[in-house]
């Protein structure tokens, strides 16, 4: 038998005839019923497919091996009579005489480390009341996203979470947690309720390969951007990774608890690559699901060894089916796409259309990173910043222009931004505030498409960045008044800008990773949320809480209208001050117009002329003091006109 080379496979997969003969629209994966289960696998290049059945998710010999029958469009299937819930299985797929044992790429449950798939009755994995769980209704003006890793959220012993649940899905379900159980200082879900963020973005919660679920987790750590099974929750976040149904139930319990608190759940999805080249997709249809160079080798635009070929019909279908599965079966409220620039525009727009077709689907958030991790062989329009105008206007992008303008470049620790006093940087603050709708920096777009942020899991925390700019050898755990003021200024800018605000968990209490710029596999202790620090910097937390409440009073800032930022009035002040005024509208909940004045910290102490009127100084939290122009510039502060009497008191 002649074995096709990867280059020959590339030619085959990119032919029209292959697409016509193999594109399949029927059911794939498992179709469970008490009376029996259908298994279906798309493997058009296979000569033989067998399924081996097991009693357990690891160890032991198979209890039987059965052949699948080939059908149309290259779909192989078998019917297993009787109740198969809890039965584990693997496939052996033979292509060009080479046999590979693999899990089911369409699996919904799996055993420890995801190597064996599991047949599951999803109804049996539903937690109590799951049928009543619904996505919370969150108006656009209340949308703010708080990004966190499941482990980081609760692994601190000070979190007050019961030990068996620390670092697990179940930590999100524990009510009333406080610092060391003191009953006073809220932590975890209790803390989120008070903070006022309305979306939690969870770093990868699908089954990933970089943590060994069969070993203790005390020293193991990874963010999880290493997919193994796209449709299976991660086992290390469950209380029992050996039982495939447990991780499903506990993941759903976490989501239900967040929903009950009025908080939506955004899922960080990493379809752009897989952990290893030996994976269920590649072992089933070699080279099909991954983009190829001219010689047939894998393109590496992800920087991780392979990249998903979203432009190929059955790969595109796989990705869309997976997203719809999470939206329907797990009630996910939004999707954040890792390296979205590695997908073609057509696929990303098709995802949006598929979500929109669901009941309430138009309210599901969708945004991503508009860049790649390296050179790609995607010879189509990429879903990146340059092609923003080609994307549906309800698909957002992380705006590195806003991030770098405010705090400085993320790849150079010493490079300052506006809040650290970078000369000339004030010119771009107006562009950031207007979500770049009044600038030619980006193609035409809706302001709501811009994700405004200054920190995320990648690169330095905001606190660390501020200290690295100012000091050669920073003391990251020491209190620093200047850095705190710069932190407040950064938050004051992006949380009052047009667009969707986004923050890394702990930014609001000066989170530090002690200068580590990429902590994806650092120690759990370095990555954890330090809940004692949340109490230490409670004034900064209150400041963020006040800004979030303030923002909720101004629906204009979340507008989808590209002309909405035209309402901003920028006015001349002595450089490097930047002033802008946003007229209030009826229904805003604001009694007067809003004014923000942002300035370079080096100008502290000067007196500057402001329009005569009543002013409110936002310092920490919701405390205020009254000002009449001319106003004296206080170090690193933002001067804001009163927005709402109900939030800040009658002026």
Secondary structure, 3 states (H helix, E strand, C coil): CCCCCHHHHHHHHCCHHHHHHHCCCCCCEEEEECCEEEEEEECCCCCEEEEEEECCCCCCCCCEEEECEECHHHEEEEEEECCCCCCEEEEEEEECCEEEEECCCCCCCECHHHCCEECCCHHHHCCCCHHHCCCCCCCHHHCEEEEECHHHHHCCHHHCCCHHHCCCHHHHHCCCCEHHHCCCCECHHHHHHHHCCCEEEECCCEEECCCCCCCCCCCCCCCCCCEEEEEEECHHHCCCCCCHHHHHHHHHHHHHHHHHCCCEEEEEECCCCCCCCCCHHHHHCCCCCECECCCCCECCCCCCCCCECCCCHHHHHHHHHHHHHHHHHCCCCEEEECCHHHCEHHHHHHHHHHHHCCCCHHHCEEEECCCCCCCCCCCCCECCHHHHHHCCCCCEEECHHHHHHHHCCCCCCCCCCHHHCCCCHHHHHHHHHCCCCCCCCCCCCCHHHEEECCCCCCCCCHHHHHHHHHCCCCCCCCCCHHHHHHHHHHHHHHCCCCCEEEEECCHHHCCCCCCCCCCCCCCHHHHCCCHHHHHHCHHHHHHHHHHHHHHCCCHHHHCCCCCHHHHEEEECCCCCCEEEEECCCCCCCCCCCEEEEECCHHHCCCEECCCCCCEEEECCCCCCCEECCCEECCCCCEEECCCCHHHHCCC
